[in-house]
Amino acid sequence: MLTSEDESCEPVRRLTAGVALDQALDVTDPKSWTDLDVGVRALARQRPELFHSKASLSGRRLSWGLDASLLTVTWRREPGDTELALALCHPDGRIREAALGHAGQRLALLALVVIRCADWASPVRERARVLLAEAPSHRLVAHAALILRVGRRPQGGFAHELLAGALRTGPPAHAEALLGSGDRATVRLAHHIAVERRLLPTARLAQTAARHRDVVVQNLCAEAAVAALGEGTFDEFTEVVVHLLGSRQPRVRSAGVTALRRIGRHTDAKPYLTDRSAVVRACARWVLRQGGTDPAPLYRTLCADPAAQPAAAVGLGECGVREDADLIRVLLAHSVPGVRACSVAGLRALDAVRIDDVRPLLNDPSAAVVRQATAALLPTADRLPQELLCGLLAEDRPRHQQVAAVRLLRGGGVHAQGCRATTS
């Protein structure tokens, strides 16, 4: 099996055999360039003769060499891209630094200049930074993913700041071109700059927040969309808030609920009182209160028939009073598993859990109900009958009940293995 070092050496072997740079590695992949840098050093340790001044490349001696004093690097001729790529990654910092003197106009090698900007040798690093600072902004944008990858290194901040500055001050098209990047760091930076420069319409911000796969981009665009409400002539509800409310991500939905207050549609927050997310429910209650509506009576009404909205029970627990515990406790026996689970969660929120009421739910066929019952009983696990918990460990018991028993036994200071031995 090949190790990661062996894999990184393979493109280097192709280069030393004279294969063209764009054929020896994938020049569009940032990892290919960083692997090349690692691979040259690794192969130089394994086969130093390949990088000696008397070595050959495609039948010709390498064009670089150290003079007798070992203080300077001399060049016999202008190196080609392949040879220069090897020199830019050479273990000897003097050769890397000298190679940078030939790399200024080599667009194919700008990726290695980026890497050398984070070089551990200060002379190499400073010379590379001078070259990169002279590169046009569109070249920096083309290597954005590599720059951000190198930017995570101890000396990588220079290239990162250079790229960010180019995106902030350059043509809007540069930032917009990176919005669809497949690289996570790149797409985050591009959206951050686009929001900062107000390059995206509010409706597009809302759509991006609702649909994008990256959570950082979702939150960034959702906050920007809400902040922009009231500044445009568009239909703020249908073009912005509806998209936010329809997101599968709780943080984005909560932004949409909060936005209802900004556009004066407080009562539209009512359906989100029973959202599956606690943060969305909290936002809905806040919006309703801002509009003069107390959410607690609404929750009590919903608890009369919670089958379609199971989270009514937990919502009432989150904002109700101790007297509401009896209303919630009745729902522990409801036929819908979601209602039973939310009822336990509601009692926990009210700090009104009674062991005798919740304990039977450890036998519930629903895993969600058992998880909630376990969480509710953990603080008093040492007061639960050990024989009950040991019985849940029987082989014919569902796995979620066995897991609950183990957690509660440990919570009560009992080892589950000993319990199994006793019951076997």
FIZAKOL-820274 format. One record per residue: x, y, z of N, C-alpha, C in turn; residue number from 1. Coordinates in steps of 0.02 Angstrom, whole numbers. Each point is the difference from the previous one (the first is absolute). Last residue first. Example, Ala and Ser with C-alpha at 12.3 -4.5 7.8 and 13.67 -1.06 7.14 Angstrom:
// FIZAKOL-820274
[site [642 -112 354] [42 59 3] [-39 55 37] 2]
[site [15 -286 -4] [-45 59 0] [45 60 0] 1]
***
This chain:
// FIZAKOL-820274
[site [-1406 -640 1692] [10 -55 -47] [-4 -67 36] 424]
[site [-14 220 105] [-62 -20 -32] [8 -59 -46] 423]
[site [185 98 118] [-50 -19 50] [-63 -28 -32] 422]
[site [175 89 -132] [21 -64 30] [-51 -25 49] 421]
[site [-30 213 -97] [-13 -53 -49] [18 -68 30] 420]
[site [50 188 128] [-73 -10 -3] [-17 -55 -48] 419]
[site [222 72 13] [-19 -39 59] [-74 -14 2] 418]
[site [80 138 -168] [25 -68 -11] [-18 -45 59] 417]
[site [-48 237 2] [-49 -40 -37] [23 -72 -9] 416]
[site [61 167 206] [29 -23 -63] [-50 -47 -35] 415]
[site [-52 211 176] [0 -73 -7] [29 -18 -68] 414]
[site [-56 226 98] [61 -29 28] [4 -75 -4] 413]
[site [-170 160 -89] [-11 -19 70] [60 -34 31] 412]
[site [3 68 -226] [-19 60 37] [-12 -14 73] 411]
[site [40 -179 -146] [61 37 12] [-14 64 39] 410]
[site [-185 -124 -64] [39 -38 49] [66 36 16] 409]
[site [-135 90 -168] [-28 12 67] [37 -40 54] 408]
[site [64 -26 -228] [11 70 21] [-25 11 71] 407]
[site [-42 -210 -99] [72 9 13] [13 71 26] 406]
[site [-218 -50 -72] [16 -34 63] [73 10 18] 405]
[site [-76 82 -206] [-27 40 55] [19 -32 67] 404]
[site [53 -118 -195] [44 58 7] [-24 43 59] 403]
[site [-135 -181 -58] [62 -24 29] [48 59 12] 402]
[site [-199 43 -114] [-14 -12 71] [63 -25 36] 401]
[site [7 33 -233] [-5 65 33] [-16 -7 75] 400]
[site [13 -195 -142] [65 29 15] [-7 67 37] 399]
[site [-188 -190 29] [24 44 -54] [65 34 21] 398]
[site [-56 -238 111] [-21 69 5] [26 40 -60] 397]
[site [47 -234 56] [-58 10 -43] [-27 72 2] 396]
[site [189 -76 134] [17 -4 -71] [-59 14 -46] 395]
[site [20 112 247] [-12 -67 -28] [10 1 -75] 394]
[site [8 187 160] [60 -23 -34] [-9 -69 -31] 393]
[site [-163 116 138] [4 32 -66] [61 -22 -40] 392]
[site [-34 -71 225] [-48 -33 -45] [2 29 -70] 391]
[site [125 99 174] [31 -62 -23] [-46 -38 -48] 390]
[site [-84 193 103] [51 17 -50] [35 -62 -26] 389]
[site [-159 -27 172] [-33 27 -59] [51 13 -55] 388]
[site [77 -65 212] [-27 -56 -37] [-37 22 -64] 387]
[site [87 159 154] [53 -30 -41] [-27 -59 -41] 386]
[site [-137 223 81] [10 -71 18] [51 -33 -46] 385]
[site [15 266 51] [-39 -47 -42] [14 -72 22] 384]
[site [106 203 85] [-63 -16 34] [-43 -48 -41] 383]
[site [212 97 -72] [14 -43 58] [-62 -20 38] 382]
[site [-5 154 -188] [11 -70 -21] [12 -46 59] 381]
[site [-62 246 -40] [-23 -40 57] [11 -74 -14] 380]
[site [61 168 -161] [18 32 63] [-19 -40 62] 379]
[site [-59 -83 -222] [71 -4 17] [17 35 66] 378]
[site [-218 -9 -124] [12 -41 60] [72 -2 23] 377]
[site [-78 117 -200] [-38 27 57] [16 -37 65] 376]
[site [95 -72 -205] [28 65 18] [-36 29 61] 375]
[site [-86 -198 -89] [66 -12 29] [31 66 24] 374]
[site [-202 8 -120] [-11 -26 67] [67 -12 36] 373]
[site [6 66 -226] [-22 55 42] [-11 -23 73] 372]
[site [57 -164 -158] [56 47 8] [-19 58 46] 371]
[site [-167 -155 -61] [46 -29 49] [60 47 11] 370]
[site [-156 59 -167] [-30 5 66] [48 -25 54] 369]
[site [64 -24 -224] [0 71 19] [-29 9 70] 368]
[site [-3 -215 -101] [67 19 23] [2 72 23] 367]
[site [-218 -165 4] [30 54 -38] [68 19 30] 366]
[site [-149 -165 97] [28 -25 -64] [35 54 -41] 365]
[site [-19 -6 277] [-35 24 -60] [32 -29 -63] 364]
[site [57 -21 244] [-22 -59 -39] [-32 20 -66] 363]
[site [70 161 158] [62 -35 -18] [-16 -63 -40] 362]
[site [-168 141 102] [18 15 -70] [67 -30 -21] 361]
[site [-95 -8 226] [-29 -49 -46] [20 11 -73] 360]
[site [75 159 172] [33 -65 0] [-32 -51 -47] 359]
[site [-84 226 55] [43 -7 -59] [30 -70 -5] 358]
[site [-144 68 183] [-36 15 -62] [42 -17 -62] 357]
[site [87 -21 223] [-51 -51 -11] [-39 12 -65] 356]
[site [167 159 73] [29 -65 -20] [-54 -50 -18] 355]
[site [-23 263 -36] [-13 -46 56] [20 -70 -23] 354]
[site [52 273 -81] [2 -72 -13] [-14 -38 65] 353]
[site [14 247 -63] [-58 -30 33] [-3 -75 -13] 352]
[site [129 207 -87] [30 -31 60] [-55 -33 42] 351]
[site [-20 103 -221] [-33 29 58] [30 -23 66] 350]
[site [81 -85 -205] [8 72 -4] [-32 35 59] 349]
[site [-27 -233 -20] [69 17 17] [11 75 -1] 348]
[site [-206 -81 -73] [6 -6 72] [71 15 24] 347]
[site [-37 -4 -232] [-34 56 31] [3 -1 75] 346]
[site [84 -182 -124] [44 58 -7] [-32 62 32] 345]
[site [-129 -194 -9] [55 -9 47] [46 60 -2] 344]
[site [-168 -1 -157] [-28 10 67] [53 -9 53] 343]
[site [50 -46 -226] [-1 72 14] [-29 15 68] 342]
[site [0 -225 -73] [69 24 6] [1 74 19] 341]
[site [-209 -96 -48] [27 -26 63] [71 26 12] 340]
[site [-103 52 -203] [-31 37 55] [27 -24 67] 339]
[site [68 -113 -194] [29 67 2] [-29 42 56] 338]
[site [-90 -218 -47] [66 -1 34] [31 69 6] 337]
[site [-266 -54 -3] [52 21 -48] [67 3 35] 336]
[site [-202 -50 120] [13 -54 -48] [55 16 -50] 335]
[site [-17 92 263] [-28 13 -66] [20 -55 -49] 334]
[site [55 42 242] [-33 -62 -23] [-30 9 -69] 333]
[site [109 178 114] [49 -54 2] [-29 -65 -26] 332]
[site [-119 212 34] [21 -19 -68] [53 -54 0] 331]
[site [-86 105 201] [-53 -42 -31] [23 -28 -67] 330]
[site [134 160 114] [7 -68 26] [-52 -48 -29] 329]
[site [-3 237 -43] [50 -36 -39] [4 -73 21] 328]
[site [-141 142 119] [-25 -3 -69] [49 -40 -44] 327]
[site [63 46 222] [-54 -50 -1] [-28 -8 -70] 326]
[site [164 168 41] [29 -68 0] [-54 -53 -4] 325]
[site [-26 245 19] [-10 -32 -65] [26 -72 -2] 324]
[site [27 149 189] [-68 -27 -3] [-14 -34 -67] 323]
[site [204 120 42] [-2 -67 30] [-68 -32 -4] 322]
[site [50 173 -191] [10 3 72] [-8 -70 29] 321]
[site [84 77 -262] [-57 -3 45] [19 8 73] 320]
[site [139 -15 -209] [-22 68 17] [-57 0 52] 319]
[site [116 -200 -82] [52 50 -6] [-23 70 22] 318]
[site [-148 -191 -10] [48 -8 54] [53 55 -1] 317]
[site [-153 -10 -176] [-33 23 61] [47 -6 60] 316]
[site [77 -86 -202] [-5 73 -4] [-33 29 62] 315]
[site [9 -233 -30] [64 26 22] [1 76 -2] 314]
[site [-197 -104 -74] [12 -17 70] [67 27 25] 313]
[site [-65 22 -229] [-38 46 43] [15 -14 74] 312]
[site [83 -126 -194] [44 44 38] [-37 50 43] 311]
[site [-109 -159 -154] [24 -30 63] [42 48 42] 310]
[site [-187 15 -191] [54 46 21] [29 -24 67] 309]
[site [-177 -118 -106] [30 29 -60] [59 45 16] 308]
[site [-121 -104 179] [23 -53 -46] [36 29 -61] 307]
[site [-107 105 208] [68 12 -25] [24 -49 -53] 306]
[site [-212 109 140] [0 -48 -56] [68 5 -35] 305]
[site [-33 120 198] [-64 -36 4] [-6 -52 -55] 304]
[site [182 157 18] [9 -62 38] [-65 -38 8] 303]
[site [7 217 -103] [28 -52 -44] [8 -67 36] 302]
[site [-70 189 124] [-53 -20 -48] [25 -57 -45] 301]
[site [153 97 146] [-49 -39 39] [-56 -24 -46] 300]
[site [164 144 -90] [26 -67 11] [-50 -43 38] 299]
[site [-51 225 -31] [-3 -34 -64] [26 -72 7] 298]
[site [13 145 187] [-68 -23 -13] [-7 -37 -66] 297]
[site [217 92 48] [-19 -54 45] [-73 -23 -10] 296]
[site [117 191 -113] [-3 -66 -32] [-25 -56 45] 295]
[site [-57 272 -19] [32 -46 47] [-4 -70 -30] 294]
[site [0 249 -128] [-35 -64 11] [41 -43 48] 293]
[site [57 223 -102] [-51 6 51] [-37 -64 16] 292]
[site [195 46 -150] [-63 22 -31] [-58 3 50] 291]
[site [214 -76 64] [12 67 -26] [-63 29 -33] 290]
[site [-4 -222 74] [-1 46 57] [11 72 -23] 289]
[site [20 -169 -161] [-70 8 21] [-5 49 59] 288]
[site [215 -58 -75] [-35 42 -50] [-72 12 21] 287]
[site [129 -146 133] [23 70 6] [-37 46 -48] 286]
[site [-38 -234 -12] [-30 29 61] [19 73 8] 285]
[site [99 -118 -176] [-71 10 -13] [-35 31 61] 284]
[site [226 -63 19] [-7 60 -42] [-74 15 -13] 283]
[site [52 -198 115] [15 58 42] [-8 65 -40] 282]
[site [-22 -205 -115] [-57 11 44] [11 63 44] 281]
[site [177 -69 -135] [-53 28 -41] [-62 14 43] 280]
[site [181 -109 100] [18 70 -14] [-53 34 -43] 279]
[site [-21 -232 54] [-12 43 58] [16 72 -15] 278]
[site [-84 -183 -185] [61 29 28] [-17 47 58] 277]
[site [-166 -111 -134] [40 -53 31] [63 26 33] 276]
[site [-230 148 -21] [55 -23 -43] [40 -54 37] 275]
[site [-202 134 66] [8 -72 7] [52 -27 -48] 274]
[site [-56 230 6] [0 -16 71] [13 -74 12] 273]
[site [-32 109 -214] [68 -20 20] [7 -8 75] 272]
[site [-203 75 -116] [15 -69 -19] [68 -24 26] 271]
[site [-66 232 40] [-36 -51 39] [17 -72 -22] 270]
[site [74 222 -94] [46 -41 38] [-34 -58 36] 269]
[site [-106 179 -127] [23 -54 -42] [51 -45 35] 268]
[site [-90 202 96] [-44 -58 8] [20 -58 -44] 267]
[site [117 214 -10] [11 -37 62] [-41 -64 4] 266]
[site [80 178 -177] [-46 -57 -8] [8 -47 61] 265]
[site [130 210 -70] [-65 12 31] [-50 -56 -6] 264]
[site [241 22 -66] [-48 20 -52] [-71 5 27] 263]
[site [180 -60 143] [26 58 -36] [-48 23 -55] 262]
[site [-44 -198 127] [-9 60 40] [21 62 -39] 261]
[site [37 -211 -94] [-71 16 0] [-14 63 40] 260]
[site [217 -103 -10] [-14 50 -52] [-74 19 -2] 259]
[site [78 -175 142] [19 66 26] [-17 55 -49] 258]
[site [-28 -220 -72] [-51 17 50] [14 69 29] 257]
[site [159 -86 -148] [-62 17 -35] [-55 20 48] 256]
[site [203 -79 87] [10 67 -30] [-63 22 -36] 255]
[site [3 -216 84] [-7 48 55] [12 71 -25] 254]
[site [31 -177 -151] [-71 9 15] [-9 52 56] 253]
[site [219 -61 -51] [-29 40 -54] [-74 12 12] 252]
[site [116 -139 149] [26 69 6] [-29 45 -53] 251]
[site [-54 -236 -2] [-32 39 53] [24 72 5] 250]
[site [-10 -150 -228] [47 16 53] [-32 44 54] 249]
[site [-102 -70 -209] [4 -58 45] [46 13 59] 248]
[site [-150 190 -142] [64 -36 4] [-5 -59 47] 247]
[site [-171 174 -56] [-3 -67 -30] [63 -40 4] 246]
[site [-25 229 77] [-45 -43 40] [-3 -71 -27] 245]
[site [123 164 -120] [32 -14 64] [-43 -48 42] 244]
[site [-88 76 -204] [57 -44 -12] [34 -18 66] 243]
[site [-174 157 7] [-26 -67 -15] [56 -50 -12] 242]
[site [51 231 32] [-18 -35 61] [-25 -70 -14] 241]
[site [62 138 -191] [53 -7 50] [-22 -46 56] 240]
[site [-140 57 -188] [65 -7 -31] [57 -12 50] 239]
[site [-235 35 64] [4 -56 -47] [70 -12 -27] 238]
[site [-36 182 155] [-24 -63 29] [11 -58 -49] 237]
[site [55 226 -61] [45 -26 50] [-22 -68 28] 236]
[site [-27 127 -235] [-47 -28 49] [41 -36 52] 235]
[site [118 205 -125] [-25 -67 -14] [-52 -20 53] 234]
[site [142 200 -10] [-68 9 -25] [-33 -68 -15] 233]
[site [203 65 192] [-14 -10 -71] [-72 11 -17] 232]
[site [105 11 222] [40 42 -42] [-17 -5 -74] 231]
[site [-92 -127 190] [-21 69 7] [39 47 -44] 230]
[site [117 -225 70] [-72 11 -5] [-17 73 12] 229]
[site [222 -107 17] [-17 43 -57] [-74 13 -7] 228]
[site [97 -144 169] [24 68 12] [-20 47 -56] 227]
[site [-46 -232 -19] [-44 31 50] [21 73 11] 226]
[site [135 -127 -143] [-66 10 -30] [-48 34 49] 225]
[site [216 -62 74] [3 56 -46] [-68 15 -31] 224]
[site [22 -188 141] [7 62 38] [1 61 -45] 223]
[site [-2 -211 -104] [-63 12 35] [2 65 40] 222]
[site [197 -76 -108] [-49 28 -47] [-67 14 33] 221]
[site [172 -100 130] [23 65 -25] [-52 32 -45] 220]
[site [-36 -221 78] [-9 50 53] [19 70 -24] 219]
[site [35 -180 -152] [-71 7 17] [-11 56 51] 218]
[site [219 -63 -52] [-30 40 -53] [-74 11 14] 217]
[site [112 -143 143] [26 67 10] [-30 47 -52] 216]
[site [-50 -231 -14] [-36 33 55] [25 71 12] 215]
[site [-8 -143 -236] [47 18 53] [-34 42 53] 214]
[site [-109 -77 -203] [19 -59 40] [45 17 59] 213]
[site [-201 154 -126] [71 -16 -2] [17 -57 47] 212]
[site [-223 108 -31] [18 -58 -41] [73 -22 4] 211]
[site [-113 191 116] [-47 -56 5] [27 -63 -33] 210]
[site [120 208 -9] [-5 -22 70] [-43 -63 6] 209]
[site [13 105 -210] [63 -34 17] [-2 -26 71] 208]
[site [-181 128 -72] [0 -64 -35] [63 -39 17] 207]
[site [-17 219 83] [-48 -44 33] [-1 -69 -32] 206]
[site [133 166 -100] [27 -17 66] [-46 -49 36] 205]
[site [-74 93 -200] [49 -53 -12] [33 -21 66] 204]
[site [-152 179 5] [-35 -62 -16] [49 -57 -11] 203]
[site [86 218 33] [-27 -29 62] [-36 -66 -13] 202]
[site [201 73 -162] [-67 24 16] [-27 -35 61] 201]
[site [266 31 -38] [-55 -46 -14] [-67 32 18] 200]
[site [219 103 34] [-2 -19 -71] [-61 -42 -18] 199]
[site [111 125 204] [-70 6 -20] [-8 -16 -75] 198]
[site [200 -14 146] [-3 50 -54] [-71 10 -26] 197]
[site [40 -157 175] [33 61 22] [-6 55 -52] 196]
[site [-74 -216 -54] [-46 33 48] [29 66 22] 195]
[site [134 -130 -138] [-59 22 -38] [-50 35 45] 194]
[site [193 -98 97] [17 61 -38] [-61 26 -37] 193]
[site [-27 -202 113] [14 52 49] [15 66 -35] 192]
[site [-26 -192 -131] [-64 26 24] [10 55 52] 191]
[site [193 -106 -83] [-34 35 -54] [-67 28 23] 190]
[site [124 -136 149] [31 65 -9] [-36 40 -54] 189]
[site [-71 -220 32] [-15 40 59] [28 71 -7] 188]
[site [49 -161 -164] [-69 22 -6] [-21 42 60] 187]
[site [217 -96 0] [-8 50 -54] [-71 27 -3] 186]
[site [54 -177 149] [29 64 23] [-10 55 -52] 185]
[site [-74 -219 -59] [-39 29 55] [28 67 22] 184]
[site [7 -105 -251] [43 1 59] [-34 38 56] 183]
[site [-87 -21 -223] [-10 -62 36] [44 -5 63] 182]
[site [-109 227 -129] [59 -43 8] [-17 -63 39] 181]
[site [-134 203 -71] [-19 -69 -14] [57 -49 7] 180]
[site [27 235 33] [-58 -18 41] [-21 -72 -9] 179]
[site [180 133 -113] [18 -49 51] [-60 -24 41] 178]
[site [-9 171 -171] [23 -61 -33] [15 -55 50] 177]
[site [-60 221 69] [-58 -38 -23] [21 -66 -32] 176]
[site [166 156 68] [-33 -32 57] [-57 -43 -22] 175]
[site [105 119 -170] [49 -45 31] [-31 -36 60] 174]
[site [-119 171 -118] [-2 -65 -33] [49 -50 31] 173]
[site [-13 234 64] [-48 -45 33] [-1 -70 -30] 172]
[site [226 148 -11] [-66 -2 -33] [-47 -48 36] 171]
[site [187 82 162] [0 -16 -71] [-69 1 -30] 170]
[site [60 29 236] [10 61 -40] [-3 -12 -75] 169]
[site [-31 -174 169] [-35 58 28] [4 60 -47] 168]
[site [116 -203 -49] [-72 -10 -7] [-39 60 25] 167]
[site [234 -1 25] [-16 2 -72] [-75 -8 -10] 166]
[site [84 -21 219] [3 69 -23] [-19 6 -73] 165]
[site [17 -215 92] [-58 34 27] [-2 73 -23] 164]
[site [190 -128 -59] [-60 -22 -35] [-61 38 24] 163]
[site [199 38 115] [6 26 -68] [-62 -18 -41] 162]
[site [22 -90 215] [-18 71 3] [3 32 -69] 161]
[site [73 -223 18] [-71 4 16] [-24 73 0] 160]
[site [229 -46 -25] [-37 -14 -61] [-75 5 12] 159]
[site [138 29 190] [13 51 -50] [-42 -11 -63] 158]
[site [5 -153 193] [-47 56 1] [10 50 -55] 157]
[site [121 -217 68] [-42 6 -59] [-45 60 -4] 156]
[site [171 -114 159] [22 59 -36] [-44 16 -60] 155]
[site [-51 -187 147] [23 53 45] [20 65 -35] 154]
[site [-183 -150 -124] [67 -14 27] [23 58 43] 153]
[site [-203 -5 -130] [-8 -31 65] [68 -17 33] 152]
[site [-26 90 -224] [-11 50 51] [-9 -27 69] 151]
[site [17 -131 -201] [65 19 26] [-8 50 57] 150]
[site [-195 -59 -109] [28 -62 29] [68 15 32] 149]
[site [-105 170 -120] [-34 -11 65] [24 -64 34] 148]
[site [84 50 -215] [20 54 46] [-31 -11 69] 147]
[site [-67 -143 -175] [68 -16 23] [23 53 51] 146]
[site [-207 36 -103] [-4 -60 43] [69 -18 27] 145]
[site [-16 181 -157] [-30 15 65] [0 -60 47] 144]
[site [88 59 -235] [32 -45 48] [-28 9 70] 143]
[site [-80 130 -182] [4 -66 -30] [31 -51 48] 142]
[site [-8 229 60] [-66 -31 4] [1 -71 -28] 141]
[site [193 131 -21] [-10 -20 70] [-67 -36 8] 140]
[site [47 93 -206] [42 -59 11] [-6 -25 71] 139]
[site [-108 198 -65] [-36 -57 -28] [41 -64 6] 138]
[site [90 212 72] [-50 -28 45] [-35 -61 -29] 137]
[site [256 56 -66] [-66 32 -9] [-53 -36 41] 136]
[site [261 5 77] [-46 -39 -42] [-66 37 -8] 135]
[site [188 64 143] [-1 29 -67] [-49 -35 -47] 134]
[site [41 -74 224] [-30 66 5] [-4 34 -68] 133]
[site [113 -207 22] [-73 -8 3] [-35 67 4] 132]
[site [238 -4 3] [-27 -23 -65] [-76 -4 2] 131]
[site [111 52 200] [9 55 -48] [-30 -19 -67] 130]
[site [8 -166 163] [-53 50 14] [5 60 -46] 129]
[site [167 -169 -5] [-62 -23 -30] [-56 51 10] 128]
[site [206 41 103] [6 7 -73] [-63 -22 -35] 127]
[site [15 -28 234] [-5 70 -18] [5 11 -75] 126]
[site [25 -221 88] [-68 26 12] [-6 72 -24] 125]
[site [212 -104 -2] [-44 -29 -52] [-69 32 5] 124]
[site [155 57 167] [18 29 -65] [-44 -25 -58] 123]
[site [-37 -94 224] [-20 70 -9] [21 30 -67] 122]
[site [-64 -257 56] [61 39 -6] [-18 72 -16] 121]
[site [-168 -166 15] [30 5 66] [65 41 0] 120]
[site [-215 35 -173] [60 -40 10] [29 11 70] 119]
[site [-199 89 -128] [-4 -26 69] [60 -43 16] 118]
[site [-23 96 -213] [-16 57 43] [-7 -20 73] 117]
[site [29 -159 -179] [63 27 27] [-11 62 42] 116]
[site [-182 -99 -114] [23 -44 53] [64 27 32] 115]
[site [-86 115 -186] [-46 5 56] [25 -42 59] 114]
[site [112 -20 -201] [18 63 32] [-45 11 60] 113]
[site [-47 -181 -134] [57 -14 43] [26 64 32] 112]
[site [-178 18 -153] [-22 -40 57] [57 -14 48] 111]
[site [38 105 -210] [-23 46 52] [-23 -37 62] 110]
[site [87 -80 -221] [32 -16 63] [-22 46 57] 109]
[site [-69 16 -233] [-13 -70 17] [27 -18 69] 108]
[site [39 213 -101] [-67 -6 27] [-16 -71 22] 107]
[site [229 141 -27] [-25 -67 -16] [-69 -10 31] 106]
[site [155 192 22] [-44 3 -58] [-28 -68 -20] 105]
[site [145 23 197] [-44 59 -1] [-49 1 -57] 104]
[site [185 -161 68] [-71 -19 0] [-48 59 -10] 103]
[site [251 -16 28] [-20 -19 -68] [-76 -11 -6] 102]
[site [108 55 207] [24 51 -46] [-19 -14 -72] 101]
[site [-42 -155 177] [-50 54 -3] [21 56 -46] 100]
[site [147 -180 50] [-50 -17 -50] [-54 53 -6] 99]
[site [169 16 167] [25 16 -66] [-51 -14 -54] 98]
[site [-54 -61 220] [3 73 -7] [24 21 -69] 97]
[site [-2 -229 55] [-68 25 -5] [0 76 -11] 96]
[site [206 -103 40] [-24 -16 -68] [-71 24 -8] 95]
[site [96 25 209] [35 43 -47] [-22 -13 -71] 94]
[site [-82 -134 182] [-32 65 -5] [34 46 -49] 93]
[site [-14 -272 -2] [49 52 16] [-32 69 -12] 92]
[site [-122 -200 -51] [12 4 72] [48 56 20] 91]
[site [-160 19 -221] [62 -33 21] [10 6 76] 90]
[site [-174 87 -161] [-18 -44 56] [61 -33 31] 89]
[site [14 144 -190] [-41 39 47] [-20 -41 61] 88]
[site [117 -101 -182] [44 44 38] [-38 40 52] 87]
[site [-119 -140 -149] [39 -40 47] [45 44 43] 86]
[site [-120 105 -170] [-47 -24 51] [37 -42 52] 85]
[site [117 71 -189] [-9 55 48] [-48 -20 55] 84]
[site [36 -147 -182] [59 3 43] [-7 54 53] 83]
[site [-174 -19 -156] [5 -61 38] [59 2 49] 82]
[site [-36 181 -153] [-49 -2 54] [8 -62 44] 81]
[site [223 78 -122] [-69 -7 -22] [-47 -7 60] 80]
[site [244 137 1] [-34 -65 10] [-70 1 -30] 79]
[site [234 131 -71] [-67 15 24] [-38 -66 7] 78]
[site [261 -17 32] [-44 23 -54] [-67 17 31] 77]
[site [183 -56 136] [35 -10 -63] [-41 26 -59] 76]
[site [14 75 269] [-44 -29 -50] [37 -4 -67] 75]
[site [54 16 289] [13 22 -68] [-46 -37 -48] 74]
[site [17 71 279] [-25 -47 -51] [14 30 -69] 73]
[site [127 31 258] [-43 27 -53] [-20 -55 -48] 72]
[site [135 -45 194] [-35 60 22] [-49 27 -52] 71]
[site [174 -185 4] [-65 -20 26] [-40 60 26] 70]
[site [223 -22 -116] [-6 29 67] [-64 -19 35] 69]
[site [49 -65 -227] [45 -34 48] [-6 27 70] 68]
[site [-216 26 -153] [72 8 -13] [41 -30 57] 67]
[site [-244 -85 -89] [31 39 52] [74 7 -15] 66]
[site [-213 -32 -180] [53 -32 37] [28 46 52] 65]
[site [-202 -43 -221] [24 34 60] [58 -39 31] 64]
[site [-120 -69 -199] [32 64 -14] [25 36 62] 63]
[site [-16 -272 -66] [-39 53 32] [36 66 -6] 62]
[site [47 -180 -187] [17 14 70] [-46 54 28] 61]
[site [-86 -163 -195] [41 60 8] [15 10 75] 60]
[site [-143 -176 -90] [64 -6 -35] [45 61 7] 59]
[site [-214 -15 109] [-11 -9 -72] [66 0 -38] 58]
[site [61 62 217] [-72 2 -9] [-12 -2 -74] 57]
[site [216 -57 193] [-27 20 -65] [-76 -3 0] 56]
[site [223 41 188] [-55 -42 -23] [-27 26 -66] 55]
[site [173 98 143] [22 -38 -59] [-54 -46 -26] 54]
[site [-28 138 197] [14 46 -56] [23 -37 -63] 53]
[site [-166 -123 172] [69 25 2] [13 43 -61] 52]
[site [-201 -129 55] [-1 73 8] [70 30 8] 51]
[site [-48 -237 -24] [-44 30 -50] [2 76 2] 50]
[site [116 -142 157] [36 8 -63] [-43 32 -54] 49]
[site [-80 -62 223] [31 66 -6] [36 11 -67] 48]
[site [-192 -159 99] [46 -5 -56] [33 68 -12] 47]
[site [-140 -35 192] [6 -69 -22] [54 -7 -55] 46]
[site [-55 214 86] [29 -40 55] [12 -72 -23] 45]
[site [-107 146 -147] [70 22 7] [34 -38 57] 44]
[site [-230 -29 -38] [40 -37 -49] [74 20 4] 43]
[site [-152 114 140] [0 -71 18] [45 -40 -48] 42]
[site [-36 230 -43] [43 -10 58] [5 -74 19] 41]
[site [-147 56 -174] [70 14 -20] [47 -12 58] 40]
[site [-234 -17 40] [28 -57 -36] [72 11 -22] 39]
[site [-134 171 105] [20 -52 48] [38 -56 -36] 38]
[site [-87 167 -136] [49 31 44] [27 -51 51] 37]
[site [-178 -64 -140] [63 5 -37] [55 28 44] 36]
[site [-217 -5 86] [30 -67 0] [66 0 -38] 35]
[site [-126 195 0] [30 -10 67] [31 -70 5] 34]
[site [-111 50 -200] [58 44 8] [32 -9 68] 33]
[site [-199 -116 -50] [53 -26 -43] [64 42 9] 32]
[site [-202 65 106] [36 -54 36] [56 -28 -42] 31]
[site [-150 163 -92] [48 28 48] [41 -54 35] 30]
[site [-105 -19 -249] [-15 -23 68] [52 28 49] 29]
[site [4 27 -241] [-60 34 25] [-17 -17 71] 28]
[site [181 -99 -132] [18 69 18] [-61 40 24] 27]
[site [79 -262 -4] [-61 37 -14] [11 72 23] 26]
[site [208 -157 -83] [-46 9 57] [-60 40 -23] 25]
[site [165 -72 -155] [26 -38 57] [-45 7 61] 24]
[site [-34 117 -206] [-16 -71 -9] [22 -42 60] 23]
[site [42 235 -21] [-73 -7 -1] [-22 -72 -13] 22]
[site [236 55 0] [-31 16 65] [-75 -14 0] 21]
[site [159 -144 -162] [-20 70 6] [-39 11 65] 20]
[site [187 -194 -20] [-71 11 -18] [-18 73 12] 19]
[site [218 -115 46] [-9 45 -56] [-71 12 -22] 18]
[site [101 -126 190] [6 -39 -62] [-12 43 -61] 17]
[site [-24 87 218] [71 -14 -9] [12 -43 -62] 16]
[site [-223 49 58] [34 61 -19] [75 -13 -12] 15]
[site [-133 -176 80] [-17 15 -69] [36 62 -24] 14]
[site [24 -60 224] [36 -48 -43] [-16 13 -73] 13]
[site [-119 123 156] [69 23 -2] [41 -46 -44] 12]
[site [-226 -54 47] [6 54 -49] [71 26 -7] 11]
[site [-32 -169 165] [-11 -24 -67] [1 56 -52] 10]
[site [16 23 245] [62 -6 -38] [-12 -18 -73] 9]
[site [-176 12 162] [23 67 -16] [65 -1 -40] 8]
[site [-90 -205 76] [-45 30 -49] [23 70 -19] 7]
[site [116 -113 170] [13 -31 -65] [-43 31 -54] 6]
[site [-38 68 220] [64 27 -24] [17 -30 -68] 5]
[site [-190 -79 114] [-13 67 -26] [64 31 -28] 4]
[site [-4 -263 -7] [-10 49 52] [-13 68 -32] 3]
[site [-51 -253 -104] [38 62 -4] [-15 45 59] 2]
[site [-7 -278 -13] [-42 60 0] [44 63 0] 1]
***
